[in-house]
Amino acid sequence: MYEKWLLYIAGFSMAFAVSVLATPLAKKLAYKFHAVDYPRARGMNKEPVPRLGGVAIVMGYLAALFVLVFFEPELRTKQFAGFTVGAVIIVITGMLDDVYQLSAKLKLLIQILVAVIVVVTGTQLDFIMWPIWRYLKPFSPFITVFWIVGLINAVNLIDGLDGLAAGVTAIASTTLAVLCTISGSTLAAILTITLSGAALGFLPRNFAPAEIYMGDTGSMFLGYMLAVCSCIGVFKSYAILSVILSVLAMALPILDTSFAMIRRAVNHRPIMSPDRGHMHHRLVDAGYSSKQAVIILYALSLGSSLIAILIALQDIRATVVCLIFFFIVIVTLFIKTRTTKTNREGE
């Protein structure tokens, strides 16, 4: 057990350090390949900002795993090989999109291909001990593909404010690492705590006012990692609680994307069409600054993550208290944003 903690600390530290050091390099690469985000109607930046920062996150992550692979046998399996191949394809796709602006359909097809590779090499959602598992089992590959593609796009959609996606991913991946450590899923714990280090290493230059954006290179990679790590760890360890714990650990991107899909369907708009209905946009439109909105969303992510950990620890009393407090905060924010929107429409 002591050796496992050393691996966790080493993975986090190496990923953090390399990500910090690689961010200026990613910035130079972005300008070299003209991967720059210019001010636009839905954007929050007033000046051009380079958007290849995801390269720094990936470099930090891969550098750490390159060292850890010599110490952890589970990092030398067919399953991990498939996981790595998928990550490389996702990163290349993200980089091409940041430079050349690929079509949404092409990116979706590549995401599905990557998810299929992950499934074929041995990673699937496994609802152990579910009463209806015998009915779900034949559909497990399809559910896994949907889960991976969904989370890739979920993280991509919340990447709308400086530091939001990196910070929320760091919180979610740390939470998954804790859940996996509690359940004894060593491989998933190593992968997620290393991801947290890579995301946090990038955050100082990405927090408002951002010097660099992660772009699709970073957001798709982070979403992919969260999705696959939850399949490897949480879904294989917590039986019927797995879905609840996973959703709570990654509540912000999952719920924001779900509401976006429902909102666009109700308004008869394409599912992939952009709008200003996301949680971060609503907070900014309600009068909060970009920094305030990001901190509020960090707090919400921490709250839902704490509830997930308390459920895993089976602390019912603390869980109920946190749920009540969390519900009150959510309702208050909803009323605040709704009231502000109504007042502005009436002016």
C-alpha positions in Angstrom: 0.0 0.0 0.0 2.9 2.4 0.9 4.4 1.8 -2.6 1.1 2.6 -4.3 0.9 6.0 -2.5 4.5 6.7 -3.7 3.2 6.0 -7.3 0.3 8.4 -6.8 2.5 11.2 -5.5 5.1 10.6 -8.2 2.5 10.6 -11.0 0.8 13.8 -9.8 4.1 15.6 -9.2 5.7 14.7 -12.5 2.6 15.5 -14.5 2.2 18.9 -12.7 5.9 19.9 -13.2 6.1 18.9 -16.9 2.7 20.6 -17.6 3.9 23.8 -16.0 7.2 23.8 -18.0 5.5 22.8 -21.3 2.8 25.5 -21.3 5.2 28.3 -22.7 6.2 25.8 -25.4 2.6 25.1 -26.3 2.0 28.9 -26.5 4.9 29.2 -29.0 3.5 26.3 -31.0 0.1 27.9 -31.2 1.4 31.1 -32.7 3.7 29.1 -35.1 0.7 27.2 -36.5 -1.8 30.1 -36.2 -3.9 28.2 -33.7 -5.3 31.4 -32.1 -8.7 32.2 -30.8 -9.9 35.6 -31.9 -12.6 37.6 -30.2 -16.1 36.5 -31.3 -19.8 37.0 -30.2 -20.0 33.9 -27.9 -16.4 34.2 -26.7 -15.2 35.9 -23.5 -11.8 37.0 -24.7 -11.2 40.6 -25.9 -7.8 39.9 -27.4 -6.4 37.0 -29.5 -5.4 34.1 -27.3 -3.4 31.0 -28.4 -5.4 27.8 -28.1 -2.9 24.8 -28.2 -2.5 24.7 -24.5 -3.8 21.1 -24.4 -0.4 20.0 -25.7 1.1 21.0 -22.4 -1.5 18.9 -20.5 -0.8 15.9 -22.7 3.0 16.2 -22.4 2.7 16.4 -18.6 0.5 13.3 -18.5 2.4 11.2 -21.0 5.8 12.1 -19.4 4.6 10.9 -16.0 3.1 7.6 -17.4 6.3 7.0 -19.3 8.1 6.8 -16.0 5.3 5.0 -14.1 5.0 2.2 -16.6 8.3 0.7 -15.3 6.8 0.4 -11.8 3.2 -0.6 -12.4 2.5 -3.9 -14.3 -1.1 -2.8 -15.0 0.3 -0.1 -17.3 1.8 -2.8 -19.6 -1.4 -4.6 -20.7 -3.5 -4.9 -23.9 -6.2 -2.8 -22.2 -3.8 0.0 -21.4 -2.4 -0.2 -25.0 -5.8 0.4 -26.4 -6.4 3.2 -24.0 -3.2 4.8 -25.1 -3.9 4.4 -28.8 -7.3 6.1 -28.3 -5.7 8.9 -26.4 -3.1 9.6 -29.2 -5.9 9.7 -31.8 -7.9 12.1 -29.7 -4.9 14.4 -29.2 -4.0 14.4 -32.9 -7.7 15.2 -33.8 -7.8 18.0 -31.3 -4.6 19.5 -32.6 -5.8 19.4 -36.2 -9.1 21.0 -35.1 -7.3 23.8 -33.2 -5.3 24.5 -36.4 -7.7 23.7 -39.2 -11.2 23.8 -37.6 -12.5 20.3 -38.5 -16.2 19.7 -39.0 -18.3 18.6 -36.1 -19.4 15.4 -38.0 -15.8 14.4 -38.7 -14.8 14.9 -35.0 -17.8 12.8 -33.9 -16.9 10.0 -36.2 -13.3 10.0 -34.9 -14.6 10.0 -31.3 -16.8 7.0 -32.0 -13.8 5.2 -33.6 -11.7 5.9 -30.5 -14.4 4.6 -28.2 -14.7 1.4 -30.3 -10.9 0.9 -30.0 -11.2 1.2 -26.2 -14.1 -1.3 -26.0 -12.4 -3.8 -28.4 -9.2 -3.8 -26.2 -11.0 -4.7 -23.1 -12.5 -1.6 -21.4 -16.3 -1.6 -20.9 -18.8 -0.4 -18.4 -19.4 -3.3 -16.0 -22.5 -2.9 -13.9 -21.5 -5.5 -11.4 -24.4 -6.8 -9.2 -27.1 -4.8 -11.0 -30.4 -6.6 -10.8 -31.0 -6.0 -14.5 -27.4 -6.7 -15.6 -28.3 -9.7 -17.6 -30.5 -7.5 -19.7 -27.9 -4.7 -20.0 -24.9 -6.9 -20.7 -25.4 -7.3 -24.4 -25.6 -3.5 -24.8 -22.5 -2.8 -22.7 -20.3 -2.0 -25.7 -22.8 0.5 -27.1 -23.4 2.1 -23.7 -19.6 2.4 -23.2 -19.2 4.1 -26.6 -22.0 6.5 -25.7 -20.4 7.2 -22.3 -17.0 8.0 -23.8 -18.2 10.1 -26.7 -20.6 11.9 -24.3 -18.0 12.9 -21.8 -15.5 14.0 -24.5 -18.1 16.5 -25.7 -19.3 17.4 -22.2 -15.8 18.7 -21.2 -15.5 20.4 -24.5 -18.8 22.3 -24.0 -17.8 23.6 -20.5 -14.6 25.0 -21.8 -16.1 28.5 -22.1 -14.5 30.5 -19.4 -10.8 31.0 -18.4 -9.7 28.1 -16.2 -13.1 26.4 -16.0 -12.5 23.1 -17.8 -9.0 22.6 -16.4 -10.1 23.3 -12.8 -13.3 21.2 -13.0 -11.4 18.3 -14.5 -8.8 18.5 -11.8 -11.6 18.3 -9.2 -13.3 15.5 -11.0 -10.2 13.5 -11.6 -9.0 13.9 -8.0 -12.5 12.7 -6.8 -12.3 9.7 -9.1 -8.8 9.0 -7.7 -10.1 9.0 -4.2 -13.0 6.7 -5.1 -10.7 4.3 -6.9 -8.3 4.3 -4.0 -11.1 3.5 -1.6 -12.2 0.6 -3.8 -8.7 -0.6 -4.5 -8.6 0.2 -8.3 -4.9 1.0 -8.5 -4.6 1.5 -12.3 -7.6 3.9 -12.4 -6.3 5.8 -9.3 -2.8 6.3 -10.9 -4.4 7.5 -14.2 -6.8 9.9 -12.5 -4.4 11.5 -10.0 -1.8 11.9 -12.8 -4.5 13.6 -14.9 -5.2 16.0 -12.0 -1.6 17.0 -11.8 -1.4 17.7 -15.6 -4.6 19.8 -15.5 -3.4 21.8 -12.4 0.0 22.4 -13.9 -1.7 24.1 -16.9 -4.2 26.1 -14.8 -1.9 29.0 -13.6 -1.6 30.3 -17.2 -5.2 29.4 -18.1 -7.0 31.1 -15.2 -8.5 34.5 -15.9 -7.1 36.4 -17.6 -5.9 33.5 -19.6 -2.6 33.6 -21.4 -3.5 30.4 -23.4 -6.5 28.2 -24.0 -6.4 24.4 -23.9 -8.4 24.2 -27.2 -10.0 21.0 -28.4 -6.6 19.3 -27.9 -7.0 19.7 -24.2 -10.8 19.5 -23.7 -11.2 16.3 -25.8 -8.2 14.7 -24.1 -9.5 15.5 -20.6 -13.0 14.3 -21.4 -11.7 11.1 -22.9 -9.5 10.4 -19.9 -12.3 11.0 -17.4 -14.6 8.7 -19.4 -12.2 5.8 -19.7 -10.8 6.1 -16.2 -14.3 5.9 -14.7 -14.9 2.7 -16.8 -11.7 1.1 -15.5 -12.3 2.1 -11.9 -15.6 3.3 -10.6 -17.9 1.2 -12.8 -16.0 -2.0 -11.8 -16.0 -1.3 -8.1 -19.2 0.2 -6.8 -21.9 -2.0 -8.2 -25.3 -0.3 -8.3 -23.8 3.0 -7.0 -21.4 3.3 -9.9 -23.6 5.5 -12.1 -24.5 7.8 -9.1 -20.9 8.2 -8.0 -19.6 8.8 -11.6 -22.3 11.5 -12.3 -21.6 13.2 -9.0 -17.9 13.2 -9.5 -18.3 14.8 -13.0 -21.6 16.5 -12.3 -20.9 19.9 -14.0 -20.0 18.7 -17.5 -22.6 15.9 -17.5 -25.5 18.0 -16.3 -24.6 21.0 -18.4 -24.4 18.9 -21.6 -27.6 17.1 -20.7 -29.5 20.4 -20.2 -28.0 21.8 -23.4 -29.2 18.8 -25.5 -32.7 19.1 -23.9 -32.8 22.9 -24.5 -31.8 22.6 -28.1 -34.2 19.8 -28.8 -37.1 21.8 -27.2 -36.1 24.9 -29.3 -35.8 22.7 -32.5 -32.2 23.5 -32.9 -29.3 21.1 -33.9 -27.8 19.3 -30.9 -24.3 20.5 -31.8 -25.3 24.2 -32.4 -23.7 26.7 -30.0 -25.7 29.0 -27.7 -25.4 31.0 -24.5 -27.5 28.8 -22.3 -24.6 27.0 -20.6 -24.2 27.4 -16.8 -21.1 29.5 -17.2 -22.8 31.8 -19.7 -25.9 32.2 -17.5 -23.8 33.2 -14.5 -21.9 35.8 -16.5 -25.2 37.1 -18.0 -26.5 37.3 -14.4 -23.9 39.9 -13.6 -21.0 37.7 -12.2 -17.5 38.4 -13.5 -15.7 35.6 -15.3 -13.6 34.8 -12.3 -16.6 34.8 -9.9 -18.5 32.5 -12.3 -15.6 30.0 -12.5 -15.1 30.0 -8.7 -18.9 29.4 -8.2 -18.7 26.4 -10.6 -15.5 25.1 -8.9 -17.5 25.2 -5.6 -20.4 23.3 -7.1 -18.0 20.7 -8.5 -16.3 20.3 -5.1 -19.7 20.0 -3.4 -21.0 17.2 -5.8 -17.6 15.5 -5.5 -17.7 15.6 -1.7 -21.2 14.0 -1.8 -19.8 11.2 -4.0 -17.0 10.5 -1.6 -19.3 10.5 1.4 -21.6 8.0 -0.3 -18.7 5.8 -1.1 -17.7 6.0 2.6 -21.3 5.2 3.6 -21.6 8.2 5.8 -25.4 8.7 5.5 -25.8 11.6 7.9 -23.1 13.7 6.4 -24.4 12.8 2.9 -27.9 14.0 3.7 -26.6 17.3 5.2 -24.4 18.0 2.1 -27.3 17.1 -0.2 -29.6 19.6 1.5 -27.0 22.3 1.5 -26.1 21.6 -2.2 -29.8 21.7 -3.2 -30.3 25.1 -1.5 -27.3 26.5 -3.3 -28.4 25.3 -6.7 -32.0 26.6 -6.2 -30.6 30.0 -5.0 -28.3 30.3 -8.1 -31.2 29.3 -10.4 -33.5 31.9 -9.0 -30.7 34.5 -9.1 -29.9 33.9 -12.8 -33.6 33.5 -13.8 -34.6 36.8 -12.0 -31.7 38.7 -13.6 -32.6 37.4 -17.1 -36.3 38.4 -16.6 -35.4 41.9 -15.4 -33.1 42.4 -18.4 -35.8 41.3 -20.8 -38.2 43.7 -19.2 -35.9 46.7 -19.6 
